[in-house]
């Protein structure tokens, strides 16, 4: 099936200003500005409250190279979303036809040029933060492309790859400060478990599109029943992470989040058991999306 099989009729615009505004909004949607904003906040919170505990917030925020690294990572992630959109075009036309950007609002050539610009800008900015950070971000940007081009369509490998790329920006910040500890490692491991769970659940939601385009996703390869067991195993892994982490943060306000998240994940196991339709699986997807966003916000109380 080719992209020409889909309706990509371009909308008409009454003025150049309207065309510019619609294109700008379309690009913001394409680069997932909300996800990038949340991740940017998470990187700053990690730098202030996790990696530089006891250091003045003003002193940390005066570091121009920190801002360059964070902005560089944000550019690389936006570039990653654009290139991923190229390879997800056909499936998106099936699962979310009204949200598909390519060929309707902005041209593929414009999007590709934007990808190259953001990629070079991101690498250029990160180069000011030291050669170790630069090398890591080069590998990270290559990983974003390799995931979109190769790993995305492979069962489980694609989900694990997407998850590793999600937590990689935190590694970049840790490399910049050359510091880490067991608590931070467990926290990142918890985020990893949440994210990979959500990635597999999203495959259940997009099952129809995967079937039509012939993508070999986990539910198609292993079946819905076995896929539920895979999701359950990652849910249990998340709860184990919380149990191990809890004694280390018991005296801190962040413990309230982890207590609530443990209860939420536990309840989600029962929702998973009863889920049969994409809509029902999407409830778990939304729950886990909220858990991830709240986990990032909870860093403030670390």
C-alpha positions in Angstrom: 0.0 0.0 0.0 1.4 3.4 -0.9 0.7 6.8 0.4 -1.0 7.6 -2.8 -3.9 5.3 -1.8 -4.9 7.8 0.8 -6.8 11.1 0.6 -4.2 13.9 1.0 -6.4 16.7 -0.3 -4.8 20.0 0.7 -7.0 22.6 2.5 -7.6 26.0 0.9 -6.6 29.2 2.6 -8.2 32.6 2.3 -5.0 34.6 2.9 -1.2 34.2 3.2 -1.5 35.0 6.9 -4.0 32.2 7.4 -1.8 29.8 5.5 1.2 30.8 7.7 -0.7 30.4 10.9 -2.1 27.0 9.9 1.4 25.8 8.8 3.0 27.0 12.0 0.3 25.2 14.1 0.7 22.1 12.0 4.5 22.0 12.5 4.0 22.5 16.3 1.7 19.5 16.2 4.1 17.4 14.1 7.1 18.0 16.5 4.8 17.2 19.5 5.5 20.5 21.2 3.7 19.4 24.3 5.9 16.3 24.7 9.0 18.4 24.0 7.9 21.0 26.6 7.4 18.4 29.3 10.7 16.8 28.6 12.5 20.2 28.6 11.0 20.9 32.0 12.0 17.4 33.2 15.6 18.1 32.2 15.8 21.3 34.0 14.2 19.8 37.1 16.6 16.9 37.0 19.6 19.3 36.7 18.3 21.4 39.7 16.9 18.9 42.1 18.5 15.6 41.3 22.0 16.2 39.9 22.9 19.3 41.8 21.3 18.8 45.2 22.4 21.6 47.6 23.6 23.9 44.9 21.9 27.3 44.4 19.1 27.2 41.8 20.3 30.6 40.5 23.8 29.3 40.1 22.7 26.3 38.1 20.4 28.4 35.8 23.2 30.9 35.1 25.1 28.1 33.3 24.7 29.0 29.6 26.1 25.6 28.5 23.3 23.8 30.4 20.7 25.8 28.4 22.6 25.0 25.1 22.5 21.3 25.9 18.8 21.3 26.9 17.9 23.3 23.8 20.0 21.1 21.6 18.3 17.9 23.0 14.9 19.5 22.4 15.8 20.3 18.8 17.0 16.7 18.3 13.8 15.3 19.7 11.7 17.5 17.5 13.8 16.3 14.5 13.1 12.8 15.6 9.4 13.3 15.7 9.5 14.7 12.1 11.4 11.8 10.7 9.2 9.3 12.6 6.2 11.0 10.9 7.6 10.1 7.5 7.7 6.4 8.3 4.4 6.5 10.1 2.5 8.2 7.3 0.4 5.3 6.1 -0.5 4.0 9.5 -1.5 7.5 10.7 -3.8 7.9 7.7 -5.7 4.8 9.0 -5.6 5.4 12.7 -5.7 9.2 12.8 -6.6 10.5 9.3 -7.8 13.9 10.6 -4.5 14.5 12.4 -2.1 13.6 9.5 0.1 16.5 8.5 2.2 15.3 5.5 0.8 16.2 2.1 -2.2 18.0 3.5 -1.0 21.1 5.4 2.8 21.1 4.8 4.8 19.4 2.1 7.1 16.5 2.8 10.1 18.5 1.4 9.5 21.3 3.9 9.3 18.8 6.7 12.5 17.1 5.6 14.3 20.4 5.4 13.0 21.2 8.9 14.3 17.9 10.1 17.8 18.6 8.7 17.8 22.2 10.2 16.7 21.0 13.7 19.2 18.1 13.6 22.2 20.3 12.7 21.1 23.0 15.1 20.7 20.5 18.0 24.1 19.0 17.4 25.7 22.4 17.0 24.2 23.6 20.3 25.2 20.5 22.2 28.8 20.7 20.9 29.3 23.7 23.3 28.6 21.4 26.3 31.7 19.3 25.9 32.9 16.5 23.5 31.4 13.7 25.6 27.9 15.3 25.5 28.3 16.0 21.8 29.3 12.4 21.0 26.4 11.1 23.1 24.0 13.4 21.3 25.3 12.3 17.9 24.6 8.7 18.9 21.2 9.8 20.2 20.3 11.5 17.0 21.4 8.5 15.0 19.3 6.3 17.3 16.2 8.4 16.6 16.6 7.9 12.9 17.5 4.2 13.2 14.5 3.6 15.4 12.2 5.3 12.8 13.7 3.6 9.8 14.4 0.1 11.2 13.5 -0.7 14.8 10.0 0.8 14.8 8.4 -2.1 12.8 10.1 -4.9 14.8 8.0 -6.4 17.7 9.3 -5.6 21.2 12.6 -4.3 19.8 10.7 -1.2 18.6 9.0 -0.6 21.9 12.3 -1.0 23.8 14.1 1.2 21.4 11.5 4.0 21.7 11.8 3.7 25.5 15.6 3.9 25.5 15.4 7.0 23.4 12.9 8.5 25.8 15.3 8.2 28.8 18.4 9.0 26.8 18.1 12.8 27.3 18.4 12.3 31.1 21.7 10.4 30.4 22.9 13.3 28.4 22.3 15.7 31.3 24.0 13.2 33.7 27.1 13.1 31.3 27.2 16.9 31.3 27.4 17.0 35.1 29.4 13.7 35.3 27.3 12.6 38.3 24.6 10.0 39.1 23.5 7.8 42.1 21.4 4.7 42.8 18.3 6.7 43.5 18.5 8.5 40.2 19.2 5.2 38.5 16.1 3.7 40.0 14.0 6.7 39.1 15.1 6.5 35.5 14.5 2.7 35.6 10.9 3.4 36.8 10.4 5.9 34.0 11.7 3.3 31.6 9.2 0.7 32.9 6.3 3.1 32.6 7.3 4.1 29.1 7.8 0.7 27.7 4.4 -0.4 29.2 2.7 2.5 27.4 4.5 1.8 24.2 3.2 -1.8 24.2 -0.3 -0.6 25.1 -0.2 1.9 22.2 0.4 -1.1 19.9 -2.9 -2.6 21.2 -4.7 0.7 20.4 -3.2 0.9 16.9 -3.8 -2.8 16.1 -6.1 -2.0 13.1 -3.6 0.3 11.4 -0.8 -2.2 12.0 -2.8 -5.0 10.4 -3.7 -3.0 7.3 -0.2 -1.8 6.6 1.3 -5.2 7.4 3.4 -4.1 10.4 4.4 -7.0 12.6 3.6 -5.5 16.0 3.6 -7.4 19.4 -0.2 -8.1 19.4 0.0 -9.5 15.8 3.0 -11.7 16.5 2.1 -13.0 19.9 -1.6 -12.5 20.0 -3.7 -10.3 22.3 -3.7 -12.7 25.2 0.1 -13.1 25.3 0.5 -9.3 24.7 -1.5 -8.7 27.9 0.9 -10.9 29.8 3.8 -8.8 28.4 2.1 -5.6 29.5 1.4 -7.1 33.0 5.0 -8.1 33.4 6.1 -4.5 32.8 3.4 -3.3 35.2 4.8 -5.6 37.9 8.3 -4.4 37.1 7.1 -0.8 37.7 5.7 -1.7 41.1 8.9 -3.5 42.0 10.9 -0.4 41.1 8.7 1.6 43.5 9.1 -0.9 46.3 12.9 -0.8 46.0 12.9 3.0 45.6 10.4 3.8 48.4 12.7 3.4 51.4 15.2 5.8 49.9 12.7 8.6 49.4 10.4 7.9 52.4 11.2 11.1 54.2 10.7 13.2 51.1 7.5 14.7 49.6 8.0 12.7 46.4 7.0 9.6 48.3 3.4 10.7 48.0 3.6 10.4 44.2 5.1 7.0 44.3 2.5 5.8 46.8 -0.3 7.0 44.6 1.4 5.6 41.4 1.7 2.2 43.0 -2.0 2.1 43.7 -2.8 3.4 40.2 -0.6 0.8 38.5 -2.1 -1.9 40.7 -5.6 -0.9 39.7 -4.5 -0.7 36.1 -3.7 -4.5 36.2 -7.4 -5.1 36.7 -8.3 -2.7 33.9 -5.9 -4.5 31.7 -7.6 -7.9 32.4 -11.0 -6.5 31.4 -9.8 -4.7 28.3 -10.8 -6.1 24.9 -11.2 -3.1 22.6 -8.9 -0.3 21.4 -10.9 2.2 23.4 -10.5 0.2 26.6 -6.7 -0.2 26.0 -6.6 3.6 25.3 -7.7 4.2 28.9 -4.6 2.5 30.2 -2.6 4.5 27.7 -4.0 7.7 29.1 -3.4 6.6 32.7 0.2 5.8 31.9 0.7 9.1 30.1 -0.5 10.9 33.2 1.8 8.8 35.4 4.8 9.7 33.3 3.9 13.5 33.3 3.3 13.4 37.0 6.6 11.5 37.6 8.4 14.3 35.8 6.6 16.9 37.9 7.4 15.0 41.1 11.1 15.7 40.6 10.3 19.1 42.1 9.8 17.4 45.5 12.9 15.2 45.3 
